[in-house]
Amino acid sequence: MAKVISIVSGKGGCGKSLLTAVLGRALAKEQQRVLIVDMDIFVRGLTVLLDSFGNYGYKSPFNITTSDLLGVYRNNSKNYDPLSIPDLAIERFFECDVLRAVSNISQPLDYNDKDLSDQDFCNAQINYLLSHKSVSVYDYILIDNRAGMDSLVFASCSNSDIILSIAEDDEVGRITNLNLVNFIKFSKNVNHIFSIINKARKIRDVEEISKRLNERSDFSVVGVVPFDIEILENFGSEKFWHTVTETLYFKSVIDSWNRISKTNALVDIKEFRYNFPPKIFMNKSQGRYTLVERMLRVYSILFIFVGIGIYVYSKFLYEQISRLDLISLLSVVIGVFSLVLSTAGFKSFISGKKNDSQSD
């Protein structure tokens, strides 16, 4: 039977949809059959993300998306009875499958607020989706919900084995996450809800954020995903989906998942499957720098110390300027130049850091 994972957030823009897609791919690489469901039928962030930058392996012959399943129809389209839908529009996305929110990401929908505010209706539709014959073959079902809370999000959480709440590393993000988690916990009395802090800049490790949040709540923070400038710079490019699995961001996502898997009978995501840079370049506090810039910083320090060491050693052996003196001076120059080069691009980052974000 599939493990159902609901991904939620207290507010928009925290990176929930990207994290869902990345986590789905990682689980699929562990020989798990994974279905990602875009349940945000109006904003459609995940569908837009995959449609714009993805690489579908096949297109479904069916056109029944989550919006059709929920009885929210495209303008001038046939109104299906949701419970009589024969099959779903499940499509391939790299290693996993996707159920889109809509067939056309720009198509307006006929909004039926009455149905979507009906808790019994939403519960029935989520149950139908999870018991559908097309869905029964999967090991993991990841549901990307809309930000905040409504009857549909609540129904999704009520029918999930694990709930992941994604929050940003700021006071507003922490408060909205706390409110959302407490609402879910105390409304359904669930203990399988975990928080992941995304785009973190002020936090170095899980223990630091856990200590801060546990002073105000008893829910579990399982991971900190640092702000990664490479995600921001490569997002939307052709190489994005091929390089994201080599980033500090991705490593932090799978670290967070593996903390959950230890106590919840979930599959571990193995790091050896990925070509991560050496650990010296993967410090969580260095996410504002690209990998090349991190390497330049390390090597610049190395060159400076080598240069100084050679210079001191040469002066100890010789009274006059020697070839070793020249080599040492050259090493210092290269070191200083590399250090300047590695930090020169961050003036705009520092001055505009409040406006940077990773996609939701």
C-alpha positions as CSV (number, residue, x, y, z in Angstrom):
1,M,0.0,0.0,0.0
2,A,1.3,3.4,-0.9
3,K,2.7,5.8,1.6
4,V,0.9,9.1,1.2
5,I,2.9,12.3,1.9
6,S,1.2,15.6,2.0
7,I,3.3,18.7,1.5
8,V,1.9,21.9,3.0
9,S,3.0,25.4,4.0
10,G,1.7,28.2,6.1
11,K,2.3,30.8,3.3
12,G,3.2,30.9,-0.3
13,G,6.6,31.3,-1.8
14,C,8.5,29.0,0.6
15,G,9.7,26.5,-2.0
16,K,7.1,23.8,-1.4
17,S,6.5,22.8,-5.0
18,L,10.2,22.6,-6.0
19,L,10.9,20.5,-2.9
20,T,8.1,18.2,-3.8
21,A,9.4,17.6,-7.3
22,V,13.0,17.1,-6.1
23,L,11.9,14.7,-3.3
24,G,9.8,12.7,-5.7
25,R,12.7,12.2,-8.1
26,A,15.0,11.1,-5.2
27,L,12.5,8.5,-4.0
28,A,12.1,7.2,-7.5
29,K,15.8,6.7,-7.9
30,E,15.5,4.3,-4.9
31,Q,13.5,2.0,-7.1
32,Q,10.3,3.3,-5.7
33,R,7.2,3.9,-7.8
34,V,6.4,7.6,-7.1
35,L,3.3,9.6,-8.1
36,I,3.4,13.4,-7.6
37,V,-0.1,15.0,-7.4
38,D,-0.6,18.8,-7.9
39,M,-3.6,19.5,-5.7
40,D,-3.4,23.3,-6.1
41,I,-5.8,23.5,-9.0
42,F,-5.9,27.3,-9.2
43,V,-2.3,28.5,-8.8
44,R,-0.9,25.2,-10.3
45,G,2.6,25.9,-9.2
46,L,3.9,22.4,-9.5
47,T,2.2,21.9,-12.9
48,V,3.7,25.1,-14.2
49,L,7.1,24.2,-12.8
50,L,7.1,20.8,-14.5
51,D,5.5,22.0,-17.6
52,S,7.8,24.9,-18.1
53,F,11.1,23.3,-17.2
54,G,10.4,19.6,-17.2
55,N,10.9,16.7,-19.6
56,Y,7.9,14.4,-19.8
57,G,8.7,10.9,-20.9
58,Y,5.2,10.2,-22.1
59,K,1.8,11.9,-22.4
60,S,-1.3,10.3,-21.0
61,P,-4.1,9.5,-23.5
62,F,-6.5,10.6,-20.8
63,N,-7.3,14.2,-19.8
64,I,-8.7,13.7,-16.4
65,T,-6.6,15.9,-14.0
66,T,-7.1,16.8,-10.4
67,S,-9.4,19.7,-11.3
68,D,-11.7,17.3,-13.1
69,L,-11.5,14.9,-10.2
70,L,-12.7,17.7,-7.9
71,G,-15.5,18.6,-10.2
72,V,-13.9,22.0,-11.1
73,Y,-14.1,22.2,-14.9
74,R,-12.6,24.1,-17.7
75,N,-14.8,26.7,-19.2
76,N,-17.0,25.1,-21.9
77,S,-15.8,21.6,-21.0
78,K,-17.8,18.5,-20.4
79,N,-18.8,18.2,-16.8
80,Y,-17.8,14.8,-15.6
81,D,-19.3,13.1,-12.6
82,P,-16.0,12.8,-10.5
83,L,-16.9,9.4,-9.3
84,S,-17.4,8.0,-12.8
85,I,-14.0,9.0,-14.1
86,P,-12.5,6.0,-15.9
87,D,-8.8,6.9,-15.7
88,L,-6.4,9.7,-14.8
89,A,-4.1,11.8,-16.8
90,I,-0.9,10.4,-15.3
91,E,2.3,11.4,-17.1
92,R,6.0,10.6,-16.8
93,F,8.4,13.2,-15.4
94,F,12.0,11.9,-15.4
95,E,12.0,9.0,-12.9
96,C,8.5,9.5,-11.4
97,D,4.9,10.1,-12.5
98,V,2.8,13.2,-12.2
99,L,-0.9,13.9,-12.0
100,R,-1.3,17.5,-13.3
101,A,-3.7,20.1,-11.7
102,V,-5.0,21.0,-15.2
103,S,-4.5,20.0,-18.8
104,N,-3.6,23.5,-19.9
105,I,-1.7,25.6,-17.3
106,S,-3.3,28.9,-18.6
107,Q,-6.9,27.6,-18.9
108,P,-9.4,29.4,-16.6
109,L,-11.6,27.2,-14.5
110,D,-15.2,27.4,-13.4
111,Y,-14.8,27.9,-9.7
112,N,-17.3,26.1,-7.5
113,D,-16.6,27.3,-4.0
114,K,-19.5,25.5,-2.6
115,D,-18.1,22.1,-3.3
116,L,-14.5,22.9,-2.3
117,S,-15.6,24.3,1.0
118,D,-17.6,21.1,1.8
119,Q,-15.4,19.0,4.0
120,D,-17.3,15.8,3.2
121,F,-17.0,16.4,-0.5
122,C,-13.3,17.0,-0.3
123,N,-12.7,13.9,1.8
124,A,-14.7,11.8,-0.6
125,Q,-12.6,13.0,-3.6
126,I,-9.3,12.5,-1.9
127,N,-10.3,9.0,-0.8
128,Y,-11.4,8.3,-4.4
129,L,-8.1,9.5,-5.8
130,L,-6.1,7.4,-3.4
131,S,-8.1,4.3,-4.0
132,H,-8.3,4.7,-7.8
133,K,-6.9,1.7,-9.8
134,S,-4.4,4.0,-11.6
135,V,-2.9,5.0,-8.2
136,S,-2.8,1.7,-6.5
137,V,0.4,0.7,-8.2
138,Y,2.6,3.3,-6.5
139,D,4.8,3.0,-3.4
140,Y,4.8,6.8,-2.6
141,I,2.2,9.4,-3.4
142,L,3.4,13.0,-2.9
143,I,0.5,15.6,-2.7
144,D,1.5,19.2,-3.3
145,N,-1.2,21.3,-1.6
146,R,-2.0,24.9,-1.9
147,A,-0.5,27.3,0.7
148,G,-2.5,27.8,3.9
149,M,-5.5,25.8,5.0
150,D,-8.9,25.0,3.5
151,S,-11.2,21.9,3.3
152,L,-9.2,20.4,0.5
153,V,-5.8,20.7,2.2
154,F,-7.3,19.4,5.4
155,A,-8.8,16.4,3.6
156,S,-5.4,15.7,2.0
157,C,-3.7,15.8,5.4
158,S,-6.4,13.7,7.0
159,N,-5.7,10.9,4.5
160,S,-1.9,11.1,4.6
161,D,0.7,8.9,6.4
162,I,3.2,11.8,6.7
163,I,2.7,15.6,6.5
164,L,5.6,17.8,5.6
165,S,5.2,21.5,6.4
166,I,7.7,23.7,4.6
167,A,8.6,27.1,6.2
168,E,11.0,29.9,5.4
169,D,13.7,31.1,7.8
170,D,12.1,34.3,9.0
171,E,9.8,35.3,11.8
172,V,6.7,35.4,9.6
173,G,7.5,32.0,8.1
174,R,8.0,30.5,11.5
175,I,4.8,31.9,12.9
176,T,2.6,30.9,10.0
177,N,4.2,27.4,10.1
178,L,3.6,27.1,13.8
179,N,-0.1,28.1,13.3
180,L,-0.6,25.6,10.5
181,V,1.1,22.7,12.3
182,N,-0.8,23.4,15.5
183,F,-4.1,23.6,13.6
184,I,-3.5,20.2,11.9
185,K,-2.2,18.5,15.1
186,F,-5.0,19.6,17.4
187,S,-7.8,19.2,14.8
188,K,-6.8,15.7,13.8
189,N,-4.6,14.7,16.8
190,V,-1.8,13.6,14.4
191,N,1.8,12.9,15.4
192,H,3.2,12.4,11.9
193,I,3.7,16.0,11.0
194,F,7.3,17.3,10.4
195,S,8.6,20.7,9.5
196,I,11.5,21.6,7.1
197,I,13.0,25.0,7.2
198,N,13.7,26.1,3.6
199,K,16.0,28.8,2.2
200,A,17.7,29.2,5.6
201,R,20.4,31.8,5.9
202,K,20.6,32.5,9.6
203,I,20.7,28.8,10.7
204,R,23.6,26.4,10.4
205,D,22.0,23.1,11.6
206,V,18.8,21.3,12.7
207,E,19.7,21.5,16.4
208,E,19.7,25.3,16.3
209,I,16.3,25.7,14.7
210,S,14.9,22.9,16.8
211,K,16.0,24.6,20.0
212,R,14.5,27.9,18.9
213,L,11.2,26.5,17.9
214,N,10.8,24.0,20.7
215,E,10.7,26.9,23.1
216,R,7.3,27.7,21.6
217,S,6.0,24.3,20.4
218,D,6.6,20.6,20.6
219,F,6.4,19.7,16.9
220,S,9.4,18.2,15.2
221,V,11.7,20.1,13.0
222,V,13.6,17.5,10.9
223,G,15.7,19.5,8.5
224,V,17.2,22.8,7.5
225,V,17.6,23.4,3.7
226,P,19.9,26.4,3.3
227,F,19.5,29.1,0.7
228,D,21.4,27.9,-2.3
229,I,22.4,30.5,-4.9
230,E,22.9,27.8,-7.5
231,I,19.2,26.9,-7.4
232,L,18.3,30.6,-7.9
233,E,20.8,31.1,-10.8
234,N,20.0,27.9,-12.7
235,F,16.2,27.8,-12.1
236,G,14.4,27.9,-15.5
237,S,17.5,26.9,-17.5
238,E,17.8,23.8,-19.6
239,K,20.4,22.3,-17.3
240,F,18.4,22.9,-14.0
241,W,16.8,19.4,-13.6
242,H,20.1,17.7,-14.6
243,T,22.3,19.6,-12.1
244,V,19.9,20.1,-9.1
245,T,20.9,16.7,-7.7
246,E,24.5,17.9,-7.3
247,T,23.6,20.9,-5.1
248,L,23.8,21.7,-1.4
249,Y,20.0,22.2,-1.6
250,F,19.4,18.7,-2.8
251,K,21.7,17.1,-0.3
252,S,19.9,19.0,2.5
253,V,16.5,17.8,1.3
254,I,17.5,14.1,1.4
255,D,19.2,14.6,4.8
256,S,15.9,15.9,6.1
257,W,14.0,13.0,4.5
258,N,16.4,10.4,6.0
259,R,15.8,11.8,9.5
260,I,12.1,11.1,9.0
261,S,12.7,7.7,7.5
262,K,14.6,6.5,10.6
263,T,11.4,6.5,12.7
264,N,8.6,6.1,10.2
265,A,9.4,2.9,8.2
266,L,10.2,4.9,5.0
267,V,12.9,4.2,2.4
268,D,16.2,5.9,2.9
269,I,17.6,8.0,0.1
270,K,21.3,7.0,-0.4
271,E,23.8,9.7,-1.0
272,F,26.2,7.5,-2.9
273,R,23.9,7.6,-5.9
274,Y,24.8,11.3,-6.4
275,N,27.9,13.2,-7.4
276,F,28.2,15.7,-4.6
277,P,31.3,17.8,-4.3
278,P,33.7,17.1,-1.4
279,K,32.2,17.9,2.1
280,I,34.5,20.9,2.5
281,F,32.5,22.6,-0.3
282,M,29.1,21.6,1.1
283,N,28.9,23.5,4.4
284,K,25.3,24.7,4.9
285,S,26.4,28.2,5.8
286,Q,27.9,28.6,2.3
287,G,24.7,28.3,0.4
288,R,24.9,31.9,-0.8
289,Y,28.0,31.0,-2.8
290,T,28.0,28.9,-6.0
291,L,30.1,25.8,-6.0
292,V,32.9,27.5,-8.1
293,E,33.0,30.4,-5.6
294,R,33.2,28.0,-2.6
295,M,36.1,26.3,-4.3
296,L,37.8,29.6,-5.0
297,R,37.5,30.6,-1.4
298,V,39.1,27.4,-0.2
299,Y,41.9,27.5,-2.7
300,S,42.6,31.2,-2.2
301,I,43.2,30.6,1.5
302,L,45.4,27.6,0.6
303,F,47.5,29.8,-1.8
304,I,47.9,32.6,0.7
305,F,49.2,30.3,3.4
306,V,51.4,28.4,0.9
307,G,52.8,31.7,-0.3
308,I,53.5,33.1,3.2
309,G,55.0,29.8,4.2
310,I,57.4,29.7,1.2
311,Y,58.3,33.4,1.7
312,V,59.1,32.9,5.4
313,Y,61.1,29.7,4.6
314,S,63.1,31.4,1.8
315,K,64.0,34.3,4.1
316,F,65.1,31.9,6.7
317,L,67.5,30.3,4.1
318,Y,68.5,33.4,2.0
319,E,69.4,37.0,2.6
320,Q,68.4,38.3,-0.8
321,I,65.4,38.0,-3.2
322,S,65.3,34.5,-4.6
323,R,63.2,32.5,-7.0
324,L,61.3,31.2,-4.0
325,D,60.5,34.8,-3.0
326,L,59.0,35.3,-6.4
327,I,56.9,32.1,-6.2
328,S,55.7,33.1,-2.7
329,L,54.7,36.5,-3.9
330,L,52.9,35.1,-6.9
331,S,51.0,32.7,-4.6
332,V,49.9,35.5,-2.4
333,V,48.7,37.5,-5.4
334,I,46.8,34.6,-6.8
335,G,45.3,33.9,-3.4
336,V,44.1,37.5,-2.9
337,F,42.8,37.7,-6.4
338,S,40.8,34.4,-6.0
339,L,39.4,35.6,-2.7
340,V,38.3,38.9,-4.2
341,L,36.8,37.1,-7.2
342,S,34.9,34.7,-5.0
343,T,33.1,37.5,-3.1
344,A,32.8,40.2,-5.8
345,G,29.4,38.8,-7.0
346,F,27.7,39.0,-3.7
347,K,27.3,42.8,-3.3
348,S,23.9,42.6,-4.9
349,F,23.0,39.5,-2.8
350,I,23.9,41.3,0.4
351,S,22.1,44.5,-0.5
352,G,19.0,42.7,-1.8
353,K,18.9,39.6,0.3
354,K,15.3,40.2,1.4
355,N,14.0,39.9,-2.1
356,D,15.8,36.6,-3.0
357,S,13.7,33.5,-3.1
358,Q,13.6,30.0,-4.4
359,S,10.5,29.0,-6.4
360,D,7.4,27.7,-4.7
